Every structure is written in C-alpha cells, then in structure tokens.
Amino acid sequence: MSSVMGMPVARSSEGPWRLGWRRLRRDHVAMWSLAITLLFIFIMLASYTGLIARNWNAEVAASYAEPTFDKVTNTDIHSPIGIQRPEAGPPVDISDIDPLAPRYQEWRERTAKIQAVQAAQAVRLPLGADQWGHDVLAKTIKGSEISITVGIVAALLAVFVGTALGALAGYFGGWIDTLLEWLYNVLTSLPYILLILAVAAVFSRGFTTIIMILGLTGWTGIYRLIRAEYLKHTDRAYVRAAQALGASHASRMFRHILPNVSHVILVQFSQNVVGFIKAEVILSFLGLGVPVDMVSWGTILAETQEELVLGKWWQLVAAGGSMAILVTAISMLTDAMRDALDPKLQE
C-alpha cells in the first residue's frame, strides 16, 4: 500500500511471470547459463542460414592435422600421374608409348592452380582436422544443427502430447483418466533408453524419424505432472466461477487452468531438451540416429572411437565439450527457473 496526500492507494500486483523473471535476474549463475544457451542457439541458427560453417566438409588440411592457430593449407595434392616428364632437356615424344603423355602438362598446370587457390584460402584450425581434412570446429558447429534441433523440436512435441493428455486425464477423470493411466504405466514400466532403442531399430533412420521417436516416447514425465496439477486446479474457486459464468470445458482447461500451470510446462520443456540432446547423441553414436550423410554430435563422437587409439583426441574434445557445456547450462538454468517460478517462493 502506498499513499497519495495521506490516502492509501492499492499498488497493482505483479504477475507470476514478472515476479519469476525478477527473481531469475538476481541469480548470476542463471543469467550466465541463459547467455550460454542463447549463444549456442545463435550459432546453430547462423549455421542453418549459411553464415558460418558453410564449407564444413571441404578438405582444408591434411588428414588428422593437429590443432593450431597458425594458418594451414591442404598441400596434400598430388598429380594423378605417377611419372613426371622432365622439365629440362628437349621435349621427347612418347605418345607412341604412352597415349596419356599429351595430358601430363595439363595435369601439372591444374595441380599448380589448385595449390595456389588453397594457399590463398589458408585457414586456422584451432580444433584440428579429421581424417578427411575437414575443419573440426566447423564440423562441430554444423553438428549442432541436428543435435540442438532434435532436442528442441522433440521436446516441443513431447510437451504438447504430455500436456494435452495430462489435461484430459486430470480435468475429466473417469474412464479417460483410467485409460491414460494404463497407457502411462505401460510405457514407464519399460526402461526408457531400451524403449527408444527398440523403436529406433524398427523404423528407418532419418532426422524426422528420430524426432518422432523421442517426442512420442518422452511425454510421460510431463503428463504425470500436468495431470496432478489439473486434479488440484479443477475444483478451485476460480474454475468453478468460470463454470458458473458459462465457460466451456475447453475454455476452463486452456484459458483458465493452463496459464496457472505454465511454469511446470516450461521447466519440463527445458529438462526434455537436455534429455533429448543426450538421447540423439546416444542413438547416433550407436548407428541408430541420423543417416550417414548428415553430421551431428553423436556421429562425431562415433568417429572418435578409432581416433583415440591413434591418439587423435580433438574431435572428442570438440563434440563432447560442446555438448557438456550446453547440457550443463540448460540444466542449471532449469533449476533456477524452477525456483524462480515456484509459487511458494514468490515474493
């Protein structure tokens, strides 16, 4: 309460989202986690649009070039001709012996041009190169497209399915609740990782397939929470008031109750993003994820199995480190959001 000329004036209360944001801004760890998460998303979008990592699969260096901040070029180009014609001395006509002899000079000139272009396009390799001479940094950035997109889109699908089914079960109850609870118990009785591995083994590999697999098998956690929230809110006074005013079931479910449980949805969404990024990496590592013509953090980590034996560690550090940083940032941000949006802790 504030006063104007001695008269008390009621101060308008802040909404739960504004209060939650105010609490979140005071948490420095949460702000750093948010900044790191947004940075990864920005890098992913820049890669999608071709602003960076456009030529990630270009051979810019020798095989397994070590990390360096000096400019390097791919000079590992040899003429397809095994026998070089001598530069000195009178020209010798060997066309009768070798019909390809007239092409030798042309190949040598072409090789010289390619090497000149590559020298002009020298690049730095802070994370080294892979066995094909690809820049590992650009490859890791390109791989973030698949891994992060799978995590976000699959989490959106899982949140949509879990919220819809949880709202139906908690609001209506009865046979709908019984049927959905039976389905929930069947899915949760199976080990989750074995479930997605089994489903992935049945369907063909693909970007869309892995999103559908993760989204349609990962809704059970948010379903359980949303169902419990709807069971609590359905009999509250504001919902009964909306019913007395003639609000339909859909209006009461999604216009009145849903905004009051949206904080649960947001927290579960960020948790699912973390889980699905790790699940995509596991599936791709085992050869059940994205196709071989696509690159993700999982496929990069799969390549490191043979490289580590040879002492080539930089791809493991690049892909594993990127995933670890992003997953840690999202996890810490999720914990902070849970505390900031908890109604019991609101100021």
C-alpha positions in Angstrom: 0.0 0.0 0.0 1.3 3.5 -0.9 -0.3 6.8 -0.1 -1.1 9.9 -2.0 -1.9 13.0 0.1 -2.4 10.8 3.1 -4.9 8.5 1.3 -3.9 4.8 0.9 -3.7 3.6 -2.7 -3.5 0.0 -3.6 -0.4 -1.0 -5.6 -1.0 -3.2 -8.6 0.5 -6.6 -8.0 3.0 -8.1 -10.4 2.1 -11.2 -12.3 3.8 -14.6 -11.6 5.9 -14.3 -14.8 7.2 -10.9 -13.9 8.0 -11.9 -10.4 9.7 -15.0 -11.7 11.8 -13.0 -14.1 12.8 -10.6 -11.3 13.9 -13.5 -9.2 15.8 -15.1 -12.1 17.7 -11.9 -12.9 19.1 -11.8 -9.4 20.7 -15.2 -9.9 24.0 -14.6 -11.7 24.6 -18.3 -12.4 21.1 -18.4 -14.1 22.0 -15.4 -16.2 25.3 -16.9 -17.4 23.5 -20.2 -18.2 20.9 -18.3 -20.2 23.6 -16.4 -22.1 25.5 -19.6 -23.0 22.2 -21.3 -24.1 21.3 -18.4 -26.3 24.8 -18.3 -27.7 24.5 -21.9 -28.8 21.1 -21.3 -30.4 22.5 -18.3 -32.2 25.4 -20.3 -33.5 23.1 -23.1 -34.6 20.8 -20.6 -36.5 23.9 -18.9 -38.1 25.0 -22.3 -39.3 21.5 -23.1 -40.7 21.5 -19.9 -42.7 25.0 -20.5 -44.0 26.6 -17.5 -42.3 29.2 -19.9 -40.7 30.4 -23.4 -41.2 29.1 -23.3 -44.8 32.0 -25.3 -46.2 32.4 -27.6 -43.2 33.0 -30.6 -45.4 35.7 -29.0 -47.5 39.2 -30.6 -47.4 41.2 -27.7 -46.0 44.1 -29.6 -44.4 45.9 -32.8 -44.3 44.4 -35.8 -42.6 44.4 -35.5 -38.8 46.0 -32.1 -38.8 46.7 -31.1 -35.2 45.0 -28.1 -33.6 46.9 -24.9 -34.3 46.2 -21.2 -34.5 48.6 -20.8 -37.4 47.2 -20.7 -41.0 47.4 -24.1 -42.8 46.6 -25.3 -46.3 45.9 -28.6 -47.8 49.1 -29.2 -49.8 48.5 -33.0 -49.8 47.6 -32.9 -53.5 49.5 -35.0 -56.0 49.3 -35.3 -59.7 47.3 -38.3 -60.8 50.3 -39.1 -63.0 52.9 -41.4 -61.5 55.6 -40.4 -64.0 56.7 -36.8 -64.3 58.1 -35.6 -67.6 61.5 -33.9 -67.0 61.4 -30.1 -67.1 64.9 -29.8 -68.6 66.1 -31.0 -72.0 64.4 -31.3 -75.3 60.9 -32.5 -75.4 60.6 -36.2 -76.0 57.7 -37.6 -77.9 56.5 -40.7 -76.1 52.9 -40.6 -77.4 53.5 -43.9 -79.1 54.5 -45.5 -75.8 52.0 -43.7 -73.5 48.8 -42.3 -75.1 48.3 -40.1 -72.0 51.6 -38.3 -72.5 49.9 -35.2 -74.0 47.8 -34.8 -70.9 50.8 -34.6 -68.4 51.4 -30.9 -68.7 47.7 -30.1 -68.4 47.5 -32.1 -65.2 50.6 -30.4 -63.8 49.2 -26.9 -64.5 45.8 -27.9 -63.0 47.5 -29.1 -59.8 49.5 -25.9 -59.6 46.3 -23.8 -59.9 44.6 -25.8 -57.1 47.5 -25.4 -54.8 47.7 -21.7 -55.5 44.0 -21.3 -54.7 44.3 -23.3 -51.4 47.3 -21.3 -50.4 45.2 -18.1 -50.8 42.4 -19.7 -48.8 44.5 -20.8 -45.8 42.6 -21.4 -42.6 43.2 -21.7 -39.0 42.4 -25.0 -37.3 42.0 -24.3 -33.5 40.4 -27.8 -33.1 42.4 -29.6 -35.8 41.1 -31.6 -38.7 39.5 -35.1 -39.0 40.7 -38.0 -41.1 39.3 -36.3 -44.3 40.9 -33.0 -43.6 37.7 -31.3 -42.5 37.9 -28.4 -40.1 36.7 -29.9 -36.7 35.4 -26.6 -35.4 33.2 -26.0 -38.5 32.1 -29.7 -38.3 31.1 -29.4 -34.7 29.2 -26.2 -35.4 27.4 -28.0 -38.3 26.7 -30.9 -36.0 25.0 -28.6 -33.5 22.2 -28.1 -36.1 21.0 -31.7 -35.8 21.6 -32.2 -32.1 20.1 -29.0 -30.8 17.2 -29.0 -33.3 16.3 -32.6 -32.4 16.4 -31.6 -28.7 14.2 -28.6 -29.1 11.6 -30.0 -31.6 11.3 -33.3 -29.9 10.8 -31.6 -26.5 8.1 -29.4 -28.0 6.3 -32.5 -29.3 6.7 -34.3 -26.0 5.4 -31.3 -24.1 2.4 -30.9 -26.4 1.4 -34.5 -26.1 2.0 -34.8 -22.4 0.2 -31.5 -21.6 -2.8 -32.4 -23.7 -3.1 -35.9 -22.3 -2.4 -34.8 -18.7 -5.1 -32.0 -19.0 -7.6 -34.5 -20.3 -6.9 -37.1 -17.6 -6.8 -34.6 -14.7 -9.8 -32.5 -15.8 -12.3 -35.1 -16.8 -11.2 -38.1 -14.7 -13.3 -41.2 -15.1 -12.6 -43.7 -17.9 -10.4 -41.2 -19.7 -8.1 -41.0 -16.7 -8.1 -44.7 -16.3 -7.2 -45.4 -19.9 -4.4 -42.8 -20.0 -3.1 -44.0 -16.6 -2.9 -47.5 -18.1 -1.0 -46.3 -21.1 1.3 -44.3 -18.9 2.0 -47.3 -16.7 2.8 -49.5 -19.7 5.3 -47.0 -21.1 7.0 -46.2 -17.8 7.3 -49.9 -17.0 9.9 -50.2 -19.8 13.4 -48.8 -19.4 13.3 -45.6 -21.4 16.6 -46.0 -23.2 15.7 -49.5 -24.2 12.3 -48.3 -25.4 13.7 -45.7 -27.8 16.5 -48.1 -29.0 13.8 -50.7 -29.8 11.6 -48.2 -31.7 14.6 -46.7 -33.5 15.7 -50.2 -34.6 12.3 -50.8 -36.2 11.9 -47.6 -38.2 14.3 -46.3 -40.9 17.0 -43.8 -39.9 16.2 -40.1 -40.5 16.0 -36.7 -39.0 12.2 -36.7 -38.7 12.2 -40.3 -37.5 14.4 -39.6 -34.5 12.3 -36.5 -33.6 9.1 -38.6 -33.7 10.7 -41.4 -31.7 11.9 -39.1 -28.9 8.8 -36.9 -28.8 6.3 -39.8 -28.8 8.1 -41.8 -26.1 9.2 -38.9 -23.9 5.8 -37.4 -22.9 5.2 -39.4 -19.8 7.1 -37.2 -17.3 5.2 -34.0 -18.1 1.9 -36.0 -18.4 2.2 -37.1 -14.8 2.9 -33.5 -13.5 0.2 -31.8 -15.6 -2.4 -34.4 -14.6 -1.6 -33.8 -10.9 -1.8 -30.0 -11.4 -5.2 -30.3 -13.2 -6.5 -32.5 -10.4 -5.7 -29.7 -7.9 -7.0 -26.8 -10.0 -10.2 -28.3 -11.4 -12.1 -27.8 -8.1 -10.7 -24.4 -7.2 -12.9 -21.4 -6.8 -11.8 -19.6 -10.0 -12.5 -22.6 -12.1 -16.0 -23.0 -10.6 -16.6 -19.3 -11.1 -15.8 -19.7 -14.8 -18.1 -22.7 -14.9 -20.9 -20.6 -13.4 -20.4 -17.9 -16.0 -20.9 -20.5 -18.7 -17.3 -21.2 -19.8 -16.9 -24.3 -21.8 -14.7 -27.3 -20.9 -12.1 -26.2 -23.4 -12.1 -22.6 -22.0 -11.7 -23.8 -18.4 -8.9 -26.2 -19.4 -6.8 -24.0 -21.6 -7.8 -20.4 -20.8 -8.1 -20.6 -17.0 -6.1 -23.6 -15.7 -3.3 -23.8 -18.3 -1.8 -20.4 -17.6 -1.6 -21.3 -13.9 0.5 -24.5 -14.6 2.6 -23.0 -17.4 5.6 -22.8 -15.2 5.6 -26.6 -14.9 5.5 -26.9 -18.6 8.4 -24.5 -19.1 10.6 -26.4 -16.6 9.7 -29.7 -18.1 10.4 -28.5 -21.6 13.9 -27.4 -20.7 14.5 -30.7 -19.0 13.4 -32.6 -22.0 15.7 -30.6 -24.3 18.6 -31.8 -22.2 17.4 -35.4 -22.2 16.7 -35.5 -25.9 20.0 -34.0 -26.9 21.8 -36.7 -25.0 19.4 -39.3 -26.5 20.2 -38.2 -30.0 23.9 -38.4 -29.3 23.5 -41.9 -28.0 21.4 -43.1 -30.9 23.7 -41.6 -33.5 26.7 -43.0 -31.6 25.2 -46.5 -31.9 24.3 -46.0 -35.6 20.5 -45.7 -35.0 20.2 -41.9 -35.3 20.7 -39.6 -38.2 21.8 -41.0 -41.6 25.4 -41.3 -42.6 25.2 -38.3 -45.0 24.4 -36.0 -42.0 26.6 -34.9 -39.2 25.7 -34.4 -35.5 27.5 -34.5 -32.2 26.6 -38.2 -32.0 28.2 -39.1 -35.3 31.3 -37.1 -34.5 31.7 -39.0 -31.2 31.2 -42.2 -33.1 34.2 -41.4 -35.2 36.4 -40.8 -32.2 36.4 -44.5 -31.2 39.1 -45.3 -33.8 40.8 -41.9 -33.5 41.5 -42.2 -29.8 43.5 -45.4 -30.5 45.7 -43.3 -32.8 46.0 -40.5 -30.2 43.7 -38.1 -32.1 41.7 -36.5 -29.3 40.5 -33.2 -30.7 37.2 -34.4 -32.2 36.2 -35.9 -28.8 37.0 -32.7 -27.1 35.1 -30.6 -29.6 31.9 -32.5 -29.8 31.9 -33.8 -26.2 32.9 -30.5 -24.8 30.2 -28.6 -26.7 27.5 -31.0 -25.6 28.7 -30.9 -22.0 28.7 -27.1 -21.9 25.3 -26.8 -23.4 23.7 -29.5 -21.3 25.2 -28.1 -18.1 24.0 -24.6 -18.9 20.4 -25.7 -19.7 20.3 -27.9 -16.5 21.5 -25.0 -14.3 19.0 -22.7 -16.0 16.2 -25.2 -15.5 17.0 -25.4 -11.7 17.0 -21.7 -11.4 13.7 -21.4 -13.3 12.1 -24.0 -11.1 13.0 -21.9 -8.0 12.1 -18.6 -9.6 8.6 -19.8 -10.8 7.7 -21.7 -7.7 4.6 -20.0 -6.3 5.6 -21.0 -2.8 8.8 -18.9 -3.2 7.2 -15.8 -4.9 7.7 -12.5 -3.0 
